[in-house]
Amino acid sequence: MRKISILIFSIFMLNLPICLIAQTVDYSVVYVQEEVGSDLIKVTKDADYVCMPEVKRTSKGIGWYSNKVLDISPDGLKMAYLSFRNNTTNIFLKNIDKLGSSTQRTNRQAVLDFSFSPDGKYVLFSEMRGKQNHIFQTSAENGFVCRQITSGSLDYSPIYSHDLSKIFFARQENNGIGIWAYDLKNNYSSTYSQGYNPYPMKGENAFICVRNNSAGNSEIWKIDYETGIEECIVSHPDHNFTSPTLSPDGEWILFVGSSKIQISESRYYYNTDIFVSKLDGSAFAQLTYHAADDLSPVWSKDGQYIYFISQRGSAEATANIWKMRFNH
């Protein structure tokens, strides 16, 4: 399987034509047999214009935009997502209980990804501005005023440490992609490790992230930046894995992985599905099996449900946000 490229400059696909190899997919199907019992529910409508992370597929493999474009507020009451409207990409909020209209949270041109702060007061996001990506902070509730955190680089995937002292992010440079941190007390940035899609661990000076191995496959790693210990948690020669996020109890890692469906004796259809494992890599399991692409998964506050973006349930392959029960 070919190496996954990190699609930094691509925004998102919204009702774009499906490539020829995807014409065999019946997107109108809501679930397949392997997903019975998952209680799949669509929680947005087509008029929400949910952005589908870009997927690039060939007859030999697949690559996708792996950054976080869907999040749940720490109090579990609101869902944030990226929406493409009026030729701009911005963050919108929707009440989870009511699932009515959405409220626009940013007023920018090309927001790429985002995350809530652990206390729910702020939203961090990256925006493409010309040939650079900058990181900003804004209120999660009021106004459009933004504080610029980084500049002059290709920065994305911003996320707070649990103690709110640092902002971790990925930075693309000439020698590859590395994970950096911005110290909010001292206002300086420092490099920590190779990798991307950082997700800080609560109670530890560590984060999980994604790294590409020498064969080009992406893996899930744990990096302890205090002791220097680096541990590969999930790796497979036939799959690529990205977008890790920890369950509220800290026991499970939720992530996206590549899959392939055999369509003839010598042909395969490649897509993305959702996987989990324990923090030590055990209890590895595939949760979705639909031929549609399932991306950007996040946990509900209680850890009983998973939200994700998919084109399933739409004959036109229109992206929406779906909710499924976590049965493990």
N, C-alpha and C positions, 0 to 999 in steps of 0.2 A: 504494500500500500504506500502511496506517495506521501511525502512529507507535507504536513499541514502548514500552510502559510498563514501568518497573522494579518488579517485584512484590515489594516489600520485606516486606510484612506477611503475605504468603501463605507458608505452609510448603511442603508438597508434596502431590502427589496419590498415593494408594496404593490401588489397586483401586477407584477411583471410577468411576461410570458415564461412558461416553464420550458426548460431545454428539452430537446427531442427525446433524450433517453428517459425522461420522466413521464412521458406520455402513457406509459403502462400503469401508472399509479392512479388508483381510484381514490381521490382525496375526499370524496363525499362520505366515506366510511368513517364512523366515529371511533370505533375500536375494533380490534381483531381478537381472535380467540384467546391468545396468550394474555390479554389484558382484562379478561372477564373478572369481575370482582373489584376492579379499581375505582368504580363509581365516578367515571369521568364526566365532568360538567364543564360546559363552556361558560365563562364568566364575563366575556366582553361580547360586543356585537360588531358587525362589519363597519358601522359608522364611527367606531372608536379609532379606526385607522391605525391599528397596532402595527408597529414596525417588525418585520421579520428579519432577523439577522441574516446576512448574506451567506449563501452556500454556493460553493463552486465544486461541481461534480463532473467527473469524466468516467470513461468506461473502466478505469483502473483504480479509482479512489475518490476521495472527497476531502474538501477543506471547508472551514466555516469560521465566521466571526464569533469569537469565543467570549467576548467581554460581557459584563452584566448589563442587560437592558430591561430587567424586570426585578422589582424588589418589593418586600413587604415591610411596612413600618414596624419598629420595635414593639409598639403596643398592639400590633396585629389588626389594627382597624382600617388601614389604608393600603392600597396596592398602587405602586408607581410603575409606569411603563413609558416607553418612547412611542411617540405618535408623529406621523408625517402629515402636516396640514399646511396649506398656503405656502408650499415650497420650502418649509422649514421643518426641522426635526427637534422636538422639544419633549420635556418630561410632563406627563399628565398624571393626576391622582384620581383614584376612584375609591369610594367607600366600599369595603368588602361586604358588609351586611346588606346594604341597599342595592349596590351594583347599578346605580342609576347613571346620571351624567357625570362627566369627568371635569376636573378643574386643571387648568394649565398652570404649571409650577415654574417653568422657565420661559424666558422670552428671548431666545437666542436664534442662531441660524442653523447650526449643525452639531447638536449634542450627540456624542458618540456612545457614552455609557455613564453609569451613575451608581450611587449607593447611599443609603441612609446612614447617619451617624448612630452609634449605639444608644444615645439618649433620645433620638428621634427629633432633635432640634434642627439639624442641618441635613442638606443633601450635597454630596460631592459629585461633581460631574466633569467629564472631559469634553472639549469642543474642538472640532477641526476648524482652524483658522488659517486659510491659505495652505502652505506646505507644513504647518506645524499643528500639534495638538497641545492645548493648554488645559490645566486643571483649575477648577473654580469651586468655591463654596457658596451656597445660598441658603436662606431660611427654608425650612420644610413647610412653613405655614403661611408666611406673609411676605408680600412684595417681590420684586424682581432684582433687588440689589445683590450683586455678586462680589465676592472677594477673590481676586486672582491669586492662586497658590504657586503655579510654575509658569515659566515662559521660555521661549527660545528653543524648545526641544519637541520631541515626539513622545508625549506623555499620555497615559490612559490608564484605565482600571483603578481609579482612586478608591481607597477604603480606609476608614479610621481604625487605629488600634483600639482595643476595648477600653483603655484608660483615657482615650481622647488626647494623648500626648503626641501621637504621630499620625501622619497620613502615608500609607504605603501606596505605591503605584508602580506601573511598568514603564520603562523608558527604552525606546529603540535607538540604538546607536550603530555606528559602523561595524562594530565587532559583535553585534547580536542584540538580544533583548535581556535587560536586567531589571531586578526589583530594587527600587529605591524607597527612601522614606524622608518625608519632610517633617522636621521637628518644629512643632507649633510654639514651643517656648523660646527656642533660640533662632528660629527662622532660617534654618539652613538645611540643605539636602545632602544625603549621603547614600552611597550604594551598598547593598546588602548581599545580593546573590544573583546568579543567573536565573532566568525564568520569567514567567508572566502569570496573569490571573491570581495575584496574591489574595489570601484570605487569612487574617490573623486569628490565632488561637487564644481563647480566653484563659487567663491564669498562667500562661506560659510566654516566654520570650521567643516565640516561634510563629511560623505561618505555614500553611500549605499552599502549594503553587503548582504550576505546570512547567515541565522541562521537556525538550526534545532530546532523545538519545542519539547515539552515533548512526543508527539506522534510519533516523528521521521520524520515528514514532514519538508522539507526545505521551508523557507519563505524569502521574500525580506524585508529588514529593512533599515531605515535611522538612522544613529548614529551621533548626534551632540557632538563632543568630547570636545567642549568648555563649553557648558551648561550642558552636561550629559544627555540630553533628548534623549531617544531611542523610535523609533516609527516603528511598523510593518506596512508595506505598502501593501504587497500582500501576502495573505494566503488562502489556500483552502484545505479542508479535503481530497479531492480526487486527488490532484495534488501536485507535488514537483516543486520548482522553483529555478533556479540557474543562474549564468552568467549575472548579470545585467549590463547594460551600458546606459548612458544618451544620449539623442538626442542632436545635436549641439545647439538647442535653449533652452535646459534644461527642456523642458516640458514633455517629454516622457521617460519612462524606457522600454528598450528592454531586453528580457530575454528568457531563455529556460525553458520549462515546460514539465512535463510528460503527456502523453495522453494514452487513451486505445480505441481500436477498437474491437467491439464485432464480433467474428467470429462464434459463435454458442450460443445456449441458456445459456450455463454455462461457456463459454471460451472467454477470451479476449486476444488480442495482444497488448502489451505495447510498446510505442515508445516515441520519443521526438519531440516536435514541438516548434515553436517560438511564443511568446506572447508579448503584450505590455500593458502598462497602463499609465495613467497620473501620475505625481509625487506624487499625493495624493491618488493613488490607484483607482481612478475613470476611466471610459472609458476602463475598462479591455477588451481585445480582443485577440482571437487566430488568428494568421496570416497564419500558415501553417497547413495542414491536411494530408499530404502524409504519407503513412505507413513507408517510409524510415525515418531514423533519421536525423533531422535537428538540427545543433549544432553550437556553437561559433558565434552567430550573432553580427555584427557591423554595425554602420551607415555610410553612405556616408557623405562627408563633408557638403553637403547642406541639409542633413536629408531627402531627397526625395527617397532614396533607402536603402535597407538592403542587406548586403552580409552575406552569411552563408555557412557552409559545409554540404554536403548531398550526399547520394549514389543514389539519384533519377536520372532518365534518363540513367541508366546503368544496363543492364541485369545481369552483373557480380557484381553489387553492389559496383563498384569502386567509391571512394570518389572524389568529385570535389567541387570547389567553385561556388556558384550560386548567382545571383543578382535578387532582386525582388523590385517592386515599393511599397512604403509605401503610402497607399491610405487613411489614417485616418487624 
